[in-house]
Structure formats: C-alpha cells, structure tokens
Amino acid sequence: MVCLTVDLIAKKQFKKRSGISVKHYLKTLTHLYFSNKNIEEIGDLSICRNLTVLYLYDNQLTNICSLNFASNLTHLYLQNNNITHMDNLSNLQRLSKLYLGGNRIAVVEGLEELHGLRELHLENQKLEQGEQLLFDSRTLLALSESLCVLNINNNNIEDIRELSVLKELQHFSAAMNKLLNITELEAVLELWPQLLTLDLTGNPVCKKQKYRDRLITVCKSLETLDGRDINELTRQFLINWKASKEANRRRTNNQILARTRDPTNVGQGTHPGHLYRPANAPGWQPQQPPCSGIQIHQTQRLTLFS
C-alpha cells in the first residue's frame, strides 16, 4: 500500500537547495503533484499548511481523509480513484474547484460548508446497475449562491428539477444521461438566467421536436448548446416567433371567451343567422320554422272550401 506522507513528498518532490531545509520546504509548499502513483491513503500532511493545489487523480484512494489541515486549499483533483463518499471536506472553506469524476460516488453531499465552491466535476461515476447520481438538498442549497460550473455527465440521471436552486450556474454539462421531459427541462432552465453553455448530448430529450429551438428561446443568455454556437439573429427570430404565437393564442382565447359570455351571440343552431335569446329574456318568442310552398298551398285550399 502506498501512503502519501511528508517523507514521500520530500523524497519525490524536494530538490536540495542551499539554505533551504526539508521542513521549510514543506511549510511553504503550495502545489503538490502526486497523480498516478498508486496512492491508497493520505497520511499526516499537517505541516503543509500553505498548500493551495493538490493533484491526486488516477490513484487508488477509497475515501477522502487527512485534509482537515488544508484550510488554504483552493483546487482539489481527485478524479479517477475509488472514492465512495464525499466526507471530510467541511474544513476546506476556501475550495473553489473540486474534481471528483470517475469515482464511485452515489450521493452528492457533505459540501454544506463550502460556500465559495465555484466548480464541481462529478462525471462518469462508476455506479451499480440501476443506480443514478443523487443530490442532497442541503448541499444544493449551500451551493446555490456560488456554484458556476457543474459537470454530471454519464450518471444515469433522469431528472434535474432539484438542481433548479443553483441560480448562479453559467456552465452546465449533463451529457449521456437519461433526461427525457423537455417541459421539465425548460422549467429548470428558466431559473438559470446566467447560463452560457449547456451540453445535453446523448440524452433522449435531444430527439424531441423543436428541442434546440425551444431551449434557445427559454435560455436567453445561452451562447453554446451541445457544442454548437448560437447565432444571435436566430435567437431573436425564435423569440419573436414565440411571442407572436403566444399573442395569437391569447387573442383567440379572448375572442372565444367573449362569445361564450355574450347572450346576444348569433346562434349556431338549426337556422343559422337567427337571433337567439334565453327563454326568460324579455321579448322572447319561440322561433317558428318557415312554411314550405306545399304547406301554403294546402292552407289556401282549406280556406276556399270552408
């Protein structure tokens, strides 16, 4: 088992310089590069209090531990390990970018104290058959004022309505999931007024009729959809077309409503063109059907022979 310790850091990363001790080096260390080193555990690194960037991707870590000392950490790269839970992160209150893609995380949680987190990368979790990535509501609420970038590609996700609280999102990627309902999707996107890029490639919703047109219309700040830039003239045309269509629909509904409320409307009964009134209205008389020519002739004959 390989454990990341200060001795290993000194052995692999420290270069002897005149007048600089190992202890001084560790105390002033800001960037630590230990990716792809078969590391399974993090030891006591508390002497490295000035650490701001930590690269531990492509290792064999199964949990996040021994980072409580790293209060100055701003970037943490832990992708492509075997981490199952998002634990022991509450002390990293200066963290702005967290990379956890390619792990075994089933629930996004434990970030309630990270009010400055701006980027969260959770793509390609190695989930059990039938599982999908879930989100703790407390974590989402804590990130609602800060998170600008969210990557949840390829996590079997069927619904993103709970993410609607992330109102500061500017870049959202949820490609290769199972999103299907375009109406629910529109309702969420309307609550992200600052969204600039959106990637939903590989979802069933992409096959819906007018999918691209509908999303461009509802996301008025969007610049790129599924890797393709949005032409501003196209956006304005679609917005105007939608507004015109809605105006026509409202006008038609108002006309129908006015006709149903007006008792003097022209009837559409047996004799179109006749004025119909309710039976209790003043001056109402039953309508008599006109006599045919044969009926008139018979009436005249009866008069002659009476």
Secondary structure as the mmCIF struct_conf table of DSSP 4:
data_model
#
loop_
_struct_conf.conf_type_id
_struct_conf.id
_struct_conf.beg_label_comp_id
_struct_conf.beg_label_asym_id
_struct_conf.beg_label_seq_id
_struct_conf.end_label_comp_id
_struct_conf.end_label_asym_id
_struct_conf.end_label_seq_id
STRN STRN1 VAL A 2 LEU A 4
HELX_RH_AL_P HELX_RH_AL_P1 VAL A 6 LYS A 12
TURN_TY1_P TURN_TY1_P1 GLN A 13 GLN A 13
STRN STRN2 ARG A 17 ARG A 17
TURN_TY1_P TURN_TY1_P2 SER A 18 GLY A 19
STRN STRN3 ILE A 20 ILE A 20
HELX_RH_AL_P HELX_RH_AL_P2 VAL A 22 THR A 28
STRN STRN4 HIS A 31 TYR A 33
BEND BEND1 ASN A 36 LYS A 37
STRN STRN5 ILE A 39 ILE A 42
TURN_TY1_P TURN_TY1_P3 SER A 46 ILE A 47
TURN_TY1_P TURN_TY1_P4 ARG A 49 ASN A 50
STRN STRN6 VAL A 53 TYR A 55
BEND BEND2 ASP A 58 ASN A 59
BEND BEND3 ASN A 63 ASN A 63
BEND BEND4 SER A 66 SER A 66
TURN_TY1_P TURN_TY1_P5 ASN A 68 PHE A 69
TURN_TY1_P TURN_TY1_P6 SER A 71 ASN A 72
STRN STRN7 HIS A 75 TYR A 77
BEND BEND5 ASN A 80 ASN A 81
BEND BEND6 ASN A 88 ASN A 88
TURN_TY1_P TURN_TY1_P7 SER A 90 ASN A 91
TURN_TY1_P TURN_TY1_P8 GLN A 93 ARG A 94
STRN STRN8 LYS A 97 TYR A 99
TURN_TY1_P TURN_TY1_P9 GLY A 101 GLY A 102
BEND BEND7 ASN A 103 ASN A 103
STRN STRN9 VAL A 107 VAL A 108
TURN_TY1_P TURN_TY1_P10 GLU A 112 GLU A 113
TURN_TY1_P TURN_TY1_P11 HIS A 115 GLY A 116
STRN STRN10 GLU A 119 HIS A 121
BEND BEND8 ASN A 124 ASN A 124
HELX_LH_PP_P HELX_LH_PP_P1 LEU A 127 GLU A 128
TURN_TY1_P TURN_TY1_P12 GLN A 129 GLY A 130
STRN STRN11 LEU A 134 PHE A 135
HELX_RH_AL_P HELX_RH_AL_P3 SER A 137 LEU A 143
TURN_TY1_P TURN_TY1_P13 SER A 144 SER A 146
STRN STRN12 VAL A 149 ASN A 151
BEND BEND9 ASN A 154 ASN A 155
HELX_RH_3T_P HELX_RH_3T_P1 ARG A 161 VAL A 165
TURN_TY1_P TURN_TY1_P14 LYS A 167 GLU A 168
BEND BEND10 GLN A 170 GLN A 170
STRN STRN13 HIS A 171 SER A 173
BEND BEND11 MET A 176 ASN A 177
HELX_RH_AL_P HELX_RH_AL_P4 ILE A 182 LEU A 189
TURN_TY1_P TURN_TY1_P15 GLU A 190 LEU A 191
TURN_TY1_P TURN_TY1_P16 PRO A 193 GLN A 194
STRN STRN14 THR A 197 ASP A 199
TURN_TY1_P TURN_TY1_P17 THR A 201 GLY A 202
BEND BEND12 ASN A 203 ASN A 203
HELX_RH_3T_P HELX_RH_3T_P2 PRO A 204 LYS A 207
BEND BEND13 LYS A 208 LYS A 208
TURN_TY1_P TURN_TY1_P18 GLN A 209 LYS A 210
HELX_RH_AL_P HELX_RH_AL_P5 TYR A 211 VAL A 218
TURN_TY1_P TURN_TY1_P19 LYS A 220 SER A 221
STRN STRN15 THR A 224 LEU A 225
TURN_TY1_P TURN_TY1_P20 ASP A 226 GLY A 227
STRN STRN16 ARG A 228 ASP A 229
HELX_LH_PP_P HELX_LH_PP_P2 ILE A 230 ASN A 231
HELX_RH_AL_P HELX_RH_AL_P6 GLU A 232 ARG A 261
TURN_TY1_P TURN_TY1_P21 PRO A 263 THR A 264
HELX_LH_PP_P HELX_LH_PP_P3 ASN A 265 ASN A 265
STRN STRN17 VAL A 266 VAL A 266
HELX_LH_PP_P HELX_LH_PP_P4 GLY A 267 GLY A 267
BEND BEND14 GLY A 269 HIS A 271
TURN_TY1_P TURN_TY1_P22 PRO A 272 GLY A 273
STRN STRN18 LEU A 275 LEU A 275
TURN_TY1_P TURN_TY1_P23 ALA A 279 ASN A 280
BEND BEND15 ALA A 281 ALA A 281
TURN_TY1_P TURN_TY1_P24 PRO A 282 GLY A 283
HELX_LH_PP_P HELX_LH_PP_P5 PRO A 286 SER A 292
HELX_RH_AL_P HELX_RH_AL_P7 GLY A 293 LEU A 304
TURN_TY1_P TURN_TY1_P25 PHE A 305 PHE A 305
#
